[in-house]
Amino acid sequence: MAKLTLSDLEHVYPNGHRGLIDINLQIQPGEFITLVGPSGSGKTTLLRTLAGFFQPSAGSINIGDTLVAGDKTWVSPERRDLGMVFQEHAVWPHMTVFQNVSYPLKRKRFAAADIAQHVTAVLEDVGMAEHMKKKPTALSGGQRQRVALARAMVAQPQALLLDEALSALDEPLRARLRQQLRRLTMEEGLTTVHVTHDRSEALALADRVIVLNRGRIVQDASPAEILTKPANSFVAAFMSDAAVLQGSWTNGTFYPDDKGLYIQPDALASQPQREITGVRCVATVAPEDIRLETIGAHQPADTTVGTVTSVLAVRFGTELTVTWSGGEFEVYAPVGAMIPKISDRVAVHFDRVHVFQDSAMTTHAVHA
Ligand SMILES: Nc1ncnc2c1ncn2[C@@H]1O[C@H](COP(=O)(O)OP(=O)(O)OP(=O)(O)O)[C@@H](O)[C@H]1O
């Protein structure tokens, strides 16, 4: 339940690759943060540096008031008092569930009666008390992962570090464990850092989402802010599957390079300053911010017109693909919206568009 402070942190791998660059991050006691980013963005490097498996090349890490790395100080992973859960159910196969979960308390020299009480309580919390005498080989993947979680939490660590801890599980088990994890960490007031490549999971679980790209933090914000105020086109494209449109910004208007696209000025949710003029920009538009309408007899001449090329019914509505001369958009239509058929020509309206002066960023977007 400690505050974690990472200051000016850098990690350079032996081959010279810069895994972490200029990481500054404060995680408050009891806060649940998710680290998300494309493959190779540095999520695992950051978590492992925090855990003490990697020594930072520069900067410092504090757990609570204790300096654990930096300024010629180095505290080994075992002495950082952190709970950890990895993707592959890292429980000891030769020990029973009870023995696995009691291990951190034995190391801290708890009395046998206290161990029994704590282990039983945490196994009840994760719904595994009835299995405490079993060996992990007799458990399902989800059950083993719950044992790993119980073991990571039992000794009330300073913080819980999760590296793709739910990723190997199938839905709906994964969804259930996700809810359990959130409830337990809140009840215990556990500071939690959760690495995931799953963007929906990152947004659903976190108090705060840290988006990484190429070893750097590119946005540090609440889930709502990440979606409604992406810091740049990379975040918009990566986190929202937004379409990226090249163009220029002149006198407060975005002019897409593709002349078939029309973006109404009142759709602009973020934009460069009005005085900045004649510069190259990119606009991003998320699938849920596009509305499709049937083409009417009195269609304004500047309407963007596209052709529907795929229609997919999903749980919360319909996913469509619409192409126009220059490219394609993904569109999410909510339940009750007009749903066209494949090959229909439709009017495309952009309800919310972000314009950024950062065209270089979009080239970095690689989906995990
Ligand atoms: N031992 C190593 N030596 C050199 N470079 C490494 C080493 N381990 C990782 N890297 C590089 O550091 C960068 C960050 O890797 P990291 O594993 O932290 O990414 P990640 O965001 O966790 O990716 P993924 O989602 O694929 O697990 C990548 O470019 C990776 O190739």
The ligand as a Gaussian input file, in Angstrom:
#p B3LYP/6-31G(d) Opt

LIG

0 1
 N       17.300000      -8.468000     -23.409000
 C       17.060000      -7.533000     -24.301000
 N       18.062000      -7.009000     -25.054000
 C       17.840000      -6.025000     -25.939000
 N       16.625000      -5.486000     -26.181000
 C       15.580000      -5.964000     -25.488000
 C       15.743000      -7.015000     -24.516000
 N       14.520000      -7.276000     -23.972000
 C       13.654000      -6.435000     -24.584000
 N       14.285000      -5.660000     -25.490000
 C       13.681000      -4.625000     -26.333000
 O       13.190000      -3.586000     -25.496000
 C       11.948000      -3.093000     -26.013000
 C       10.888000      -3.175000     -24.954000
 O       10.624000      -4.547000     -24.675000
 P        9.484000      -4.981000     -23.669000
 O        9.536000      -6.460000     -23.539000
 O        9.567000      -4.172000     -22.439000
 O        8.163000      -4.557000     -24.484000
 P        6.638000      -4.846000     -24.157000
 O        5.932000      -3.552000     -24.320000
 O        6.506000      -5.540000     -22.849000
 O        6.272000      -5.821000     -25.352000
 P        5.269000      -7.073000     -25.439000
 O        3.874000      -6.519000     -25.370000
 O        5.572000      -7.657000     -26.768000
 O        5.592000      -7.986000     -24.279000
 C       11.653000      -3.903000     -27.270000
 O       12.079000      -3.155000     -28.380000
 C       12.471000      -5.140000     -27.103000
 O       12.856000      -5.681000     -28.349000

